[in-house]
Amino acid sequence: MLDAVLYLRRSDVGPAAAWWADVERYPHGAPGIVRELMRGPSVACDPTEAEQALAWARAHPAWVEDPAPLYAHDPNAEPG
């Protein structure tokens, strides 16, 4: 059986763009997967990596919920 793969995706819409700008000022504290998202719109990862990156991101003082600056996408999830 193959391990689950998720795509951690970046959103630069509205308030999310300000979150990325704040993180990019001091990128060294960000997890590697978040630093990878600074260079592109999406990164393949396992569920644990996605969970850890999202936990770090949500703890950042500039975090916003709508739209979230990053989110996990499961390509095998049922639509709807």
N, C-alpha and C positions, 0 to 999 in steps of 0.2 A: 504494500500500500504506500502511496506517495504521501509525503508530508503536506499539510495544508500550506497554501501560499496565499498571501494577501498582498494587495497593493496599497501602500501608504501614499496618499495623494495630497497635493498642495492646492490650497485655494488662496487666490490673491484678490478676492472680491471684497470691496468695501472695507469694513473694519479689520478683516483678516490681513489685509496688506500692511496695516500699521503693526500688527503682531510680528509679521515677518521682518519688517524694517527694524523693529526693536531687537529681535533675536540676531539679526545679521550684524548689529553693532558689536556684539560680544559672542561670536559663534563658538568659542572654545569650550564653553560650558554645556553646549548642546550635545545630545547623543549623536553618534556618527550618522545614523539614518536621517536625522533631522538636517544635519549638515549636507548630506547628499541631496535632500530636497531643496536646498538653497541653489542647487545647480540644475534642477529639472523638475518636471511636474509630477513624477511618480517614481516610486521605488518598490521593487518586489522584496518581500520579507516574510518571515514566519510569524505566526500569531503572537508569540512571546515578544519578539522585537517590536511589533506594532503596538502591543499593550504598553510596553515600557516607554516607547517614544510618546505615545498619547498621554501617559501619566505625567511625564516630564513637561510636555507642552501645556497641559491643563494647569499645572502648578505654577507656570510662568505668570508673573503679575499682569502682563498685557493680554492674557488669553481672553477671547471672545467666543460666545457660543453660536452666534448667527451672523455670518456663516463661520463655521469652525475653520481655522487656518490649515489644519490637516485632519484627515479622516482615513479610516481603513475601508477598503473596498474588497469584498470577497467575490472573485469572478465566478465562483461555483454556486453562489447563493441564488435561490429562486427569486425571480423578479416579482415585485409587487409588494 
